[in-house]
Amino acid sequence: MGVLALALATASAACTAGSADSAYFGKVTPPTGQEMRYISGSEPESLDPSMSSSQPDARIIMALFDGLTEYDPKTGQSVPALATAWEPNEDNSGFTFHLRAATWSDGAALTAEDFVYSLRRGLTPALAARTAYMAYDISNAQAYNEGAVFARDDATGRFVMDPANPTERLALPGDEAARATLLATPAMAIARNKRYVAVRAEDVGIDAVDAHTLRYRLRQPVPFLPKMVSHQFFRPVPQQAIERHGDQWTRPGKIVVSGAFIIDTWRPYDVIALTRNPLYYDAAVVRLDRLVFYPIEDLTTMMNLYKSGEVYATFNHTVPSSWTALVKNYKDYMDAPELATESFVFNTTKGPTTDVRVRHAMNMSIDKVSLARFRRTVKPTTSTVPLNMFPGYPSPMGDPFDPVKAKALLAAAGYTNAAGEYDPATFPVSEMEITYNTSESNRSTAEFIQAQWKQNLGVTVPLRNMEFRTFLQTRSRLEYRGIARSGWIGDYMDPFTFLSMYMFEGGENGSGWVDSEFQRLLNDGNRAQDPAERYRLLALAEQRLLDAQPTLPLYNNATNYLKKPFVKGMWANPVTMHAWKFVYIEHDPSKWDDAN
């Protein structure tokens, strides 16, 4: 059933009494079989795990592709998936994963070589994967992805090693002009007059020891690697299908998967229907026969479809603020702590937001406590890493709400009248926009920011919304003016997932800001053997980020969605990602669990 058919069914259902239960929001009649209907959000940008960077994509990819590890359905921590076990070396600078016997959906064996191929492909510069930065701690991954070169001494045949990391080869820019500039510095004298050799895919630190043993070599200790490889970027893709079908390999009839489900139907902007993969290694655990995703963005439509019983769960943050006071009292409302920070990013490369004083002024002129009250289900924050999510992490605080100081900063930035006082008429509003991806929830936050700046600074910054896939490209390419939405749900249970996106330009950074001292602090933190020292260094890096203000943190989220009580195995975990192999329909009301 597509979106149009669902809408018609909803209209019909609204005309009948239905079998509603006052303890729940709407009808709670389970389907006769094992079919799960779920609203997944925007139309997916890509179902290629290497190319996907958004949650709407990831929600579907998790049904189609397994990783070495998977998100635990209750806690969000990493649990075994295609890997049955793993162990680090003595200092967490290398990991060995042991793979189970598994096949692709076309019957081909899934081996360690598939992981090697997939990572090398994902890092290929021409692919331009936005989440490639997540793999940069793998030896030579960043150098390969950025098209760098190594310096080799022809006399000895040896490569020049990196003085800052003697176990790694020194990587230099592939661009000759940029390389010449770098080589002119005294520190790079060791790399002058050498042969410059392009970094190859084979240089990336991943090896298939044998068919069922995979080894990662890291440029520094990464103790959280088993958590990180749950992310879709690290999930293997089928070389045989990609070579046969090219860019069309994810289409129905062509796609080859490793997960619990396979695509049956895909009508863009209407429906994606999946059926069980009979060759899945853990097929005995899978109870759903059919899993149907509806790409819907309008919140009122979602609520009506859910209330009428046409869909059985919605993705996170889908209960409108105006409905929350009513809906949160029902047993099927999912409310739990979430590993997420809603924020915007500043374009630090053009316009007035290139000035750090302007960025701080725009940040401190937003009353985030009032915004949290307006949003109803969130808590205000001035930090990037979610507060109180990681025990022992000393969260730094950013700017408090202070419109007076904000105006003083704008005056110091030159936006003044003849008397030297702040004058909003001199602020270049024409060079600013509040850009966000289309949804009612995002629009209400953007409108709140707009109203705050008008009230507290006297400037009216226009809003600009766009379809999600276009928005992602616009933000990544820094083609927006002023600020763009950058809400982030952690990819794994560690503070680094919120900080790592600002380590490098491009990708999910979206601000254009990059800072070597910030990078050093993060790298030193990940080298630290003592967990408390690691957290201390990560917090220092976060403070440096907040001081530079390329990001505008607003609030920490709690889960805010609906799920029918007969849907089991789908918990409100901190990462709000669901391993669909564990989800099923329970037809016996006595077994429904309201806390599930």
N, C-alpha and C positions, 0 to 999 in steps of 0.2 A: 504494500500500500504506500503510495507516494504522499507528498505533502498536500497536494490538492485534494486527494481522496481523504486524507486525514481531516482536513479542514471541513469537508462536507460531512464526514462522519461526526465531527464535533458539533456542527450545527444541528444535526439530527439528534444527537444525544442530549443536547441542551433542551430539546423539546419534550424529553421524557424524564420521568422521575429518577430512573436508574437505581442502582443498588448502592447508594452512598452510605458511609458509616461516619457518624459525627466525630469519631476519634481521628479520622483521616481527612485529608484534603481531597474530596471527590471520591469517585468510584474505586473500589478495591477488589473487583472481580478478576481473578487471574485468568490468563488464556487457558485453553484446554490442553495445549501442548507446551513444549519447551521453546518458546519464541520470546526473545527479549527485544523490546523496542525502546530505543534510547535517542535522545536529542543530543547531538555531539557538538553543536556550535556551527561556526562558519564552514562553508564548503572547503574541503581540504586543499591546501596549496599543492601538496605532493604526497603520495603514498610510498615514495622512495625513502627508506629510512635515512639514507645519507644526505638527502636534500631537505628533509623536513626539519622545521625548527619550532613549530607551534603546537599547542596542546590539542586543538581540533584535529590536527594530523595524527599526533601521538596517540590519541584515544583509539583511533582505528588501527594504526600500525601495531599497537600492542596485541590486537587480536590476530594479526597476520604474521608477525615475525617475533620469534623469541630471541633473547640475548643470552650472553653467558650467564647473567643473573637477571632476576626479575624483581619488581617491587612487591614486597610482602603486602597482601591485600588489607591487612589490619594496620601495620606499623609504617609501611613505606620503606623499611630497611631492605637491604639486598638479601635475596634467598636464591638457592641454586636453580638454574634453568637448563640451558644447554651445557653448562658446566656443572659437574656434580661436586667438585671440590676445587680449592685453589690454595696456594701458599705463597707468601712473599719470600724474598731473599732476606739476608740479615739486616738490611737497612731500608726495606720497602722501596728500593730502586729497581726492583724487578719482580714480576709475578708470573707464576706458572698456573695455568688453568687446565683441568682435566675434563675432557668432553665425554658426554654420554653418546651412545649409539643413537643416531637420529637420521632422518631422511628429509629431503625436500618433498614438496607435494607432488612432484613429477616422478618420485621414486629414486632419484639420485641420492647417493650418500652425502650427508652434510659432514664435512671434515674441517680440521684446523686450517686447511688451505683456503676455505671459503672466508674465514675471518681475515686472513692475510690479504686476499684479493679485495675484500670489502673495505678495509681500512685504507689500503693504498688508493683505491678508487675514490673514496670519500675525501682524501687529501689532495687529489689531483688538482692543480691550480685551475685548469680549464673548467672543472665542475663548479667552482665557486660556491661550495657548500658553506652556508652561514654559520653552522655550528662546528666547523672543522677545528676551531680554536680549542674545543674541549679536549682534543687529542694532543695538544701541543706539548704536554709533559712526556709524551712518548719520544724516545730518542730520534732526533732528526725530522720529526713530523712537521714542526713549524718551518724548518728550512725547506723541506720539500714543497709544502703548501704555498710558500711565498716565492718559489722559484729561485732560491738562493744557490750559491756555489760554494764549494770547498776549495781551500788553498792547498796544493800539493807540491812538495819539493821534488823536482825532477831528479836531482842528484841522489836522493835517498829513497824516493818513492813514498815517503811518509807524508801524511796529512798534518797540517798545522792544527794544534789543539787549542781549545778555547781557554785563555788564561783565567777566566772567571769560573770555569767548570772543566778542569783538566781531563775529565773522562769523556768529554764530548769534542767532536771536531768543530773548529771555528767555522761558522757560516757567514758568508759575506753576501751583499746584495747582488742579485743577478744582473741588474741594470749597471752598465759599465760606468756611467757618469756618477751614480750614487756610490758605486764601489770605489772609484777613484777618490772621491771626497773623503770617504771613511779611511782609506789607506793612507791618506795624507796626514792623519792624526798620529802622534807619537806612539800611542798604545798599539797601533796596528802595524808597526814597522815589521813585526815578525811575519806578516803575511804578504809583504811586498815582493815583487819579482818572482812570483810563483806561477804555477800552472793552475788556472781556475776551472774547476770541474763541476758541472751541473749536478746538483743533488738528485739522486734517482729514487724512484719508489722503493727499490730494493734496499735503500739505506735506512728506511724507517724501521724503528725498533720493534718489529713484530715478526715472530718466526714460528713456523709449524715444525715442531720437534718430530712429531709423527702425526698420523691421521687424527689422533685423539688427544694430543698434547699441544697446547698453545703457550707461547712465552712472550711476554712484553718486556722490553728493555726501556727503562725510563731515564730521562736526563737528570732526574733528582728524585728523592723519595716522594711517593704519592700514596700514603697509607689508605686513602679512601678509594683507590682504583676499583675494587669490587663493587662499590656503590655506583661509581660513575658509569660503568659499562652496562648498567641497566638502561641508560638513555638510548634512544633510537639510533643515534649516529653510529653506535658501536655494534648494532645488530647486523648480522650478515645478510648480504643480498645475493641473489642467484646469478652467478656469472653466465651460466648457460642461457638463461632467459634474456639477460641484458645484451649478450652478443647476438642473440637471434632476433630480438625485436627492437633494440635501441631504446629511444625515449618512450616508446609505447609499451614497454614491458610490464607496467603496472595495470594495464587494462584487463577487464574480464576476458578469460579465454587465453590470455598470454602470461598472466602473472604466475609466478612460482613462489611459494611461501614456505616458511618453517614453523608457523604458529598453529594455533588450535582451529583457525577458521580460514576459509578461502572465499574470494569474491564470487558471488553469483550474479549480482546485478549492480550496475553503477549508472545512475542517471544524474548527471551533474546538477547541483542545486535542488535536488529532489530526494533521492534516497540512495543509500549504499547498503545492499543486503548481502550478508555473509552466511555460509553454511559450514557445517563441520568438515574439518580436514581429516579424512579417514586414515591418512598416513602419519598423523601427528604422533610423536613418540609417547605422549601422555594422554592418548585419546580416551582411555578408560576413565579419566578424571572429568572429562568434558561432558556436561549434561545438556547444555543448550544445543538444539538442532539448528536454530536460526537466530542470527543476531543482526538487527536492523538499525542502521544509523540514519537519522534525519538531520540534514544540515540547515538548521533554523536559527535565526538571530533575534527575531522579535520576541521580547519577553512575554508580552500578553498572549501571543499565539501559543507559546510554550505552556503557559499556565493553564490555558483553556484546554489544550490537548491532554495535558496531564490530568486535569480535574475530570475530564470526560472519560478517562481510562483508556484513551487511544495510545498513549505512550506510558512507559512504566518508570522512567527516571529521566532526569535532565542533568546536563553538565553543571559544573559548579558556578555559583554567582548568577543564578537565573531567577531568583525570587525578587521581583522589583521592590525597591525601598518602600513604596506606598502600600505594598501587600504584606510586608514582613511582620508587622505587629499582629496581624491576623494569622498568617500561615505558620509562624514559629510555634504556635500553641498546639499544632497537630503532631501526631506521633510519627508521621512520615517526613517531617522536616529534619534535614541533616545539618546538625550544628556541632562543629568540633574544631579544635585548633588546626591551623593550616600553615604550611611552610610557604608563605607568600607575602610579598610586599607590592602594593600598588604604587606606582611611581610614574613620572614622566622623565624624559631626558632633554637636556638643552643641546641645541646645535652649537657647538663651541667653535665652528669653523667659519661662520659668517653671521652678519647682522649684529645687533646690540648684544646678543648673548655670547659673543666672543669675550666679553669683559666679565671677569669673575665677580666684580662688584654688582653687576646687573643680575647675574645668576643668583647671588645671595639675596639681593633685594627682592627678586621675584619669589624666591623660596620663603623668606620670612614675612611676606605680606599675605600669606595664606593661613587662615585660622584652621589648623588641622583638627583641633578638638571639635570645633563646630562641624567640620566635614564628617568626622566620625559619627557625631550625633545624627547628622543628616542621613548617613549611609546605614545606620542602625546596627549593623552586624559586625562592625570593624573596630579596631583600636588605633588611635592616632600614633604616628611615629615620625621621628626625624632621622632615623637610621635606615641603612640599606638592608642589613641582615635582620630578619624578623626577631623581635624582642622575645626573650624568655623561651626560645625554642631549643637552645643548646646550653644546658647547664654548665656554668663555669666560663662561658664566653662573656668578656667584659665589654658589652655593647657601648660604643661611643655615641654621643648625642650630637645632632646637628643643630642648626639655628632654631631658636624658639620664635614664636609669633611676635613680631615687633615692627609694626608699620612705620613708626617714627624713625627707627634706625634704617629701615628700607628706603625711605625717602632721602635720608642723609647719604646713603650709598649711591643712589641715583644722581644726587646732586654732585657728589664727588666724581662720578663718571662723566659729568659734563652736561647733564640735562637740567639746566638752570635758566632763570630769567636774568635780566640785566643786573638785579641785586644779588645774584649768586645763590638764590633760593631754588629749591626743586620746583620745576615747572612741567607738569604733565604734557603741556602742549608741545614741548620740545622732544618728547620721546617718540622715536620712529615706529609708531604702531604699524605702519605699512610694511615693515620688515619682520613682523611677528604674526604667528598663527598658533592656535592650539589644535594640533592635529591628533586625531584618534581614529581607531577602527570602529566601524559602525556597530553600535549596539545601544540599547536604551541605557544600560548601566554605565557604559563609557561616556555617553552623551551627558548624563546627569553630573558626573564628576567634572567633565570639561566645562559645563555651564557654571558649576560652583566656582571653579578656578577663575573663570571669566568674570563672574560677579565680584569675587574677592579683589581682583586687580582693579576693577572699576571703582569699588568702594574705598579701597585702601591706598591706591596709587593714582586714581583719577584717569586711568587709561582703559580703553575698551579694545581688547585683543580679539580679532575674529576667530570663529571656530571653523575647522575644516575636517570633515569626516570622509572616509573612503573605505571601500571593500577591503576585507582583511588581507588578501593576497597582495593587492596593490600597496596597501599600507606597509607591509613588511619590507617590500622592495624600496619604497620611498624612504623609510627610516634608515634602512641599512646603507643606502647610497647618499644619505645626508641631503636629500632633495626636499626637505621640509624647512620651514622658517620658524625660529623660536623654539617651541617645545613639541615633543611627540610622546604619546603614551608609551610606557615601557613596563607595564606590570609584569612581574616575574614570579612564577611558582618554581620552587627549587627542583632541580633535576635529580638530586640525591640528598640524603640527610647529612649535610655538612655546610658550615658557613661559606666555604669556598665557592659553592655553586652560585652565590649571589655576588661574589667579588670577582670571580674569574672572567666574567664577560667584559670587564673594564681593563683587562690586562693588555688587550691588543685592539688596534683600530679595526673597524669593519665588523662583520658578523652581527651579533646581538648587542654590541656596544651601542651603536646608533647615535653617539654623541660626538665622535671625532676626537675625544680626549684620550690621551695615553701618557703615561708618566713612568719613567724608569725607576724612581724610588718606590713607587707603589708596587711595581713588579718585583723589585728586590725584596721588599718586606713580605710579600706573598710567598716568594720562592724560599726565603729564609724560614718562614713559618712552616712550610711543608717539609723542610729538612730537619726541623726540630724533633727530637725523639720524645721530649716531655710534652704531653698533651696540653698542660697549662701554659707552657712557653709558646707552643704553637698558637694557641688561642690569643695570647698576648700580642704576638706579631701580626696575626690576621687583623686584630682590632686596631693596631697602629696603622695598618694599611687602609682599613675602612675610615679611620679618622682623616687620613690624607685625602681620601676620595671625597669625604664630606667637606673638607676645607676647599677643595678645588671646585666642588659643586657642579659636576657635569650631570648629576642626577638630582631629581626633585622628589624625594620620598614623601608619601602622603599617609598611608595607613597599612596596617597588617590585617590581612583577611582572616575570617573564620569561614568554614565551609557554609554554603548557603544554597542548598538545592533540595529537591524532593525525590523520594524513592518509594515506590509502593512496598508495603510490608511483605508481600509475597516474593519480592526479589531478594534472594539470599546470596551471600558471598560477596557483597558489594559494600564494603565499609567506608566510612568517611575518614580515610587515612590522611596524614599530613600533606602528602604530595598530590592528593586527589587524582591519582591514576589507578585504574582498575585492571587487574589481570583477569580477563574475561573467561579464562578457562575455569575459574572457580565460581562463576556466577551461574545461578539457575533459578527456575521458578518453583516455588514450594506451593503445592495445591492444598495442603492441609493447614487450615487456619490455626490449629493448635500449636503448630511449629513455627509460626511467624514470630520473628524477633524484632521488636520495635527499635532496639538499639543497633540493629544490624545495618 
